C-alpha cells in the first residue's frame, strides 16, 4: 500500500523554500512513498523530483484562475496562470491529466463561489480535495467538499499542502499502488484518508517567502 501526500510544494513555488533533497529525506523519514507535487504555475520542480526520488511522484500544478486555483494532475506540460477555469480544465484534459479542485470551500483560499458555480463544470472534474491540512479547522468546508464529491460521484483526495518540510505527511491517503492514470483512479476510489491539521502559523512562512520573492522581483526590475 502507498501512503500518498497528494498535495505539496517545492522551492519552485514562489511561496516555498523546500529543497527537493529535503523533501525526499522528509518523506522517507515519515513513511510517505507517493507525492503529488503541485507547485504554483510550474511543473519544473515536480519533473525534477520525479527524476531523483526513490518513490512515486505525480506531476501536478496549481493553476491560478480568476475564481481561484485548479489543480492538474499527471501533467506533461505546464498550464499558464490567469486563464479562465474552463480553459484551465481544457488544457489539463488535452494532455490526459486529471482535474482536481483543491481546498474548494476553504474560507480563505477556496473558489469564489459568488461568481462561479462548480456545478457548471462538475462533469469535467475528476477529483475533489476533501481534506487539506492547511485549511482552517472549519468542519463545514470539509463537509461541503465531500457532499459535492458525492453529489457528482467524484474521487476524493487529501494532502498536506506542505510549504515547509515539517508539514509533509500530516495528511495522506492510503491507497493501492498504481502504474497508470486509470489505475490511480481505481486506487484512489479505495483510498483511506488520514488527516491532521497543521498549525495556522505555517501560513506565516508562506507569506514571508512570498514577500521575499516579490522583493527580489522588484530589485531585479531596478537592476
NORPETA-V683339 format. One record per residue. N is the residue number from 1. RES is the residue in one small letter. PHI is phi as a letter, one per 30 degrees, with the letter a starting at -180 (NA if undefined). Layout:
n->N res->RES phi->PHI
n->N res->RES phi->PHI
This chain:
n->1 res->x phi->NA
n->2 res->x phi->c
n->3 res->x phi->c
n->4 res->x phi->c
n->5 res->x phi->c
n->6 res->x phi->c
n->7 res->x phi->a
n->8 res->x phi->b
n->9 res->x phi->b
n->10 res->x phi->b
n->11 res->x phi->d
n->12 res->x phi->d
n->13 res->x phi->d
n->14 res->x phi->d
n->15 res->x phi->c
n->16 res->x phi->b
n->17 res->x phi->b
n->18 res->x phi->d
n->19 res->x phi->d
n->20 res->x phi->d
n->21 res->x phi->d
n->22 res->x phi->d
n->23 res->x phi->d
n->24 res->x phi->d
n->25 res->x phi->d
n->26 res->x phi->d
n->27 res->x phi->d
n->28 res->x phi->d
n->29 res->x phi->d
n->30 res->x phi->c
n->31 res->x phi->i
n->32 res->x phi->d
n->33 res->x phi->b
n->34 res->x phi->a
n->35 res->x phi->b
n->36 res->x phi->c
n->37 res->x phi->d
n->38 res->x phi->b
n->39 res->x phi->d
n->40 res->x phi->d
n->41 res->x phi->i
n->42 res->x phi->a
n->43 res->x phi->c
n->44 res->x phi->d
n->45 res->x phi->d
n->46 res->x phi->d
n->47 res->x phi->d
n->48 res->x phi->d
n->49 res->x phi->d
n->50 res->x phi->d
n->51 res->x phi->d
n->52 res->x phi->c
n->53 res->x phi->d
n->54 res->x phi->d
n->55 res->x phi->b
n->56 res->x phi->d
n->57 res->x phi->b
n->58 res->x phi->c
n->59 res->x phi->d
n->60 res->x phi->b
n->61 res->x phi->a
n->62 res->x phi->c
n->63 res->x phi->c
n->64 res->x phi->d
n->65 res->x phi->b
n->66 res->x phi->d
n->67 res->x phi->c
n->68 res->x phi->k
n->69 res->x phi->c
n->70 res->x phi->b
n->71 res->x phi->c
n->72 res->x phi->c
n->73 res->x phi->b
n->74 res->x phi->i
n->75 res->x phi->d
n->76 res->x phi->c
n->77 res->x phi->b
n->78 res->x phi->d
n->79 res->x phi->c
n->80 res->x phi->d
n->81 res->x phi->d
n->82 res->x phi->i
n->83 res->x phi->c
n->84 res->x phi->d
n->85 res->x phi->e
n->86 res->x phi->d
n->87 res->x phi->d
n->88 res->x phi->e
n->89 res->x phi->d
n->90 res->x phi->d
n->91 res->x phi->d
n->92 res->x phi->d
n->93 res->x phi->d
n->94 res->x phi->d
n->95 res->x phi->c
n->96 res->x phi->h
n->97 res->x phi->d
n->98 res->x phi->c
n->99 res->x phi->c
n->100 res->x phi->b
n->101 res->x phi->c
n->102 res->x phi->d
n->103 res->x phi->h
n->104 res->x phi->d
n->105 res->x phi->b
n->106 res->x phi->d
n->107 res->x phi->e
n->108 res->x phi->c
n->109 res->x phi->b
n->110 res->x phi->d
n->111 res->x phi->d
n->112 res->x phi->d
n->113 res->x phi->d
n->114 res->x phi->d
n->115 res->x phi->c
n->116 res->x phi->a
n->117 res->x phi->c
n->118 res->x phi->d
n->119 res->x phi->e
n->120 res->x phi->d
n->121 res->x phi->b
n->122 res->x phi->e
n->123 res->x phi->d
n->124 res->x phi->c
n->125 res->x phi->c
n->126 res->x phi->c
n->127 res->x phi->b
n->128 res->x phi->b
n->129 res->x phi->d
n->130 res->x phi->c
n->131 res->x phi->b
n->132 res->x phi->b
n->133 res->x phi->d
n->134 res->x phi->d
n->135 res->x phi->d
n->136 res->x phi->d
n->137 res->x phi->d
n->138 res->x phi->c
n->139 res->x phi->d
n->140 res->x phi->d
n->141 res->x phi->d
n->142 res->x phi->d
n->143 res->x phi->d
n->144 res->x phi->d
n->145 res->x phi->d
n->146 res->x phi->d
n->147 res->x phi->d
n->148 res->x phi->d
n->149 res->x phi->d
n->150 res->x phi->d
n->151 res->x phi->d
n->152 res->x phi->c
n->153 res->x phi->h
n->154 res->x phi->c
n->155 res->x phi->d
n->156 res->x phi->c
n->157 res->x phi->b
n->158 res->x phi->a
n->159 res->x phi->a
n->160 res->x phi->d
n->161 res->x phi->h
n->162 res->x phi->d
n->163 res->x phi->c
n->164 res->x phi->b
n->165 res->x phi->d
n->166 res->x phi->d
n->167 res->x phi->d
n->168 res->x phi->e
n->169 res->x phi->i
n->170 res->x phi->d
n->171 res->x phi->b
n->172 res->x phi->a
n->173 res->x phi->c
n->174 res->x phi->c
n->175 res->x phi->a
n->176 res->x phi->d
n->177 res->x phi->d
n->178 res->x phi->a
n->179 res->x phi->b
n->180 res->x phi->a
n->181 res->x phi->d
n->182 res->x phi->d
n->183 res->x phi->d
n->184 res->x phi->d
n->185 res->x phi->e
n->186 res->x phi->d
n->187 res->x phi->d
n->188 res->x phi->d
n->189 res->x phi->d
n->190 res->x phi->c
n->191 res->x phi->d
n->192 res->x phi->b
n->193 res->x phi->d
n->194 res->x phi->c
n->195 res->x phi->b
n->196 res->x phi->b
n->197 res->x phi->d
n->198 res->x phi->d
n->199 res->x phi->d
n->200 res->x phi->e
n->201 res->x phi->d
n->202 res->x phi->d
n->203 res->x phi->d
n->204 res->x phi->d
n->205 res->x phi->d
n->206 res->x phi->d
n->207 res->x phi->d
n->208 res->x phi->d
n->209 res->x phi->d
n->210 res->x phi->d
n->211 res->x phi->d
n->212 res->x phi->d
n->213 res->x phi->d
n->214 res->x phi->d
n->215 res->x phi->d
n->216 res->x phi->d
n->217 res->x phi->d
n->218 res->x phi->d
n->219 res->x phi->d
n->220 res->x phi->d
n->221 res->x phi->d
n->222 res->x phi->d
n->223 res->x phi->d
